[in-house]
Amino acid sequence: MTLRFDVVLEGQSYRVEVGEDLQVRIEGEEFTPQVQTQDGGYRVSLGRSHYRFRLDGRSLFLNGTPLDVAFRGYLPSSALARRPVSEEMVATPVRAPMPGRVITLLVHEGAQVRRGTPLLILEAMKMQNEIPSPADGVVQELRVVPGDAVGKEDVLLIVQ
């Protein structure tokens, strides 16, 4: 399955495709990235070039510099070919209802969840709060790890 989406970075739009083999095509040019976790973010190597990415709430940082970035059309190409976008394909962001610190993740990427299933524990004002799934679906993306400080309305994970 190939993921196809547009990335708007600093006002410039790029067409991005990521294949099953993790081969990345940006505007038709192919790359094979090497990705490692590093200092709460990611170190991405493309040939001899190295980049540090870090997500902090809704902000993306490249080598420590904040970027203005948006993702559009994030759907597997096979899903696009099969049917029009329906409610079941819509990604639902799970947002922090209050500022706090992530204590425990109760799910992993790829986990099937039902509406109301506890997803993580968020500590706020010395109280531990279970954050439930807003919908039935699959956990597509975790955006936090235990120990992360989050602000109100920060995206914690995505359920689709």
C-alpha angles and dihedrals in degrees: 000000000000121000114216124188144142122246120202106203120180089339095309118112121220129186109226129189125184116193130204089261088058089247105152123211118194114185088340096308114120126226135175105208126201109213127195130171111244134170095343092314141056136281110211120193121196107180106302094343120094128194134185116217126186131175116212110180104303095342126097118206124199113196088340096309118114115238131206100230137160131180121215132186096012099177133123109260090230089058090050091051094049102050147341119276110283134183091264091059095051114111112232115206115216106217131197109257090207140004113279148113126285107241104175138002110220096187139042133217109284094028116140111231137183126218107281095023109141108248103178145344117250119192116212126166090352092303124113114225126193111224109211130208111262092210146011112271147087126303100246101176138009112210098180139050129202110286096032116135111223135191128223110286094013111145109250099179143336125246118193 
